[in-house]
């Protein structure tokens, strides 16, 4: 079973108030420089995550998620962006490609 780690916050917070573009660009360059495949995704449709993690407050609407199979990366993102929800889900059939914006 695949385990996905994530941070979740409002789109406005992640896209306008936090420098995630710079952080994700640095991470992408790291992968390219080390000939590694990226293991993170930005999800605009967070309903799959919200439906699987029962601890997420139900008022999370208009949210964005950064999802990865790399727990260390998500821990690092949480340290850099403090006002986010962090969690994990296990799902063998989570189709990330259908809801990716990166």
N, C-alpha and C positions, 0 to 999 in steps of 0.2 A: 504494500500500500504506500502511496506517495504522501509525504508530509510536506505541506506548504506553510511557510511562515509569512506573516504579513504585518504591515502597519496600515491603519485606516484612519482617514480624517476627511474633513470636508474638502471638496474640490477647491474652493476659494482659499482655504488655508494652505493647502499643499502647492497650489499653482501660483498664488499671488503673494502670500506672506512668508513663505519659506524658500530658500534657495535650492530646491530639489533638482532643478535643471542642471546646476553646476555639479552637484553630488553625483547624479546619474551619468553625466558626461565623463566625469573622472573615473567612475566605475567602468563605464563602457571602454574607455581608453585603456584601463588596466587589463581588461579581458583581451582586447585587440593586441596589446603589446606582449601578452603571454600566450597568444594563440589558443585562447580558451573560448568556449561557447558561453554567451551570457546565460545566467540562471535566474534572471529576474524579469518581471513583467509589470507594467502599469495597467491596472484594470479600471476602466470607467464604469462598467456594469458590476457593481459589488454585491448584487443580490445573491449570487452563489455563495459568497463568503458569509454574508450576514445570515443566510438561512442555515448554514452549517455550524456557526459558532453562536451558541445560545447565550453567551455572556455579553455580546455586543448590545448596547442600548438600542431599543427599537426606534429611537428618534434619529438614528443615523440615516439621514436622507441626503441626496446630492453629494455622495461621498466618492472618494477615489482611494484605491489600494495599491500599494507596492508589494508585490508577491515574489517570493523566492524560495528555492529549495535549500538555500544557504542560510542557516540560522544566524551565523556570525554576521553576515551582511545586514540582516534585519535588526539584530541587536545594535549594530553600529548606527543604522539609520535612526533607531529609537533614541540613541544617545544624542544624535545631532538634532533631531526634531522631537522635542520633549512632549508636545501636546498632541499625541496621537494614541490611538488604541493599538496595542500589539497583541497578536495571537497566532494560533496555528490551527490548521485543519488537516485532516487526513481524508483523502479521497482518491480512489484509484481511477476515477473517470472525470476528474475536473478538467474540462476542456478550456484551457486558458486562451488558446488561439482565437476563440470566438468573441472574446471580450477584451482583447489587448488593444491598447492604444500606442504601445511602444513595441 
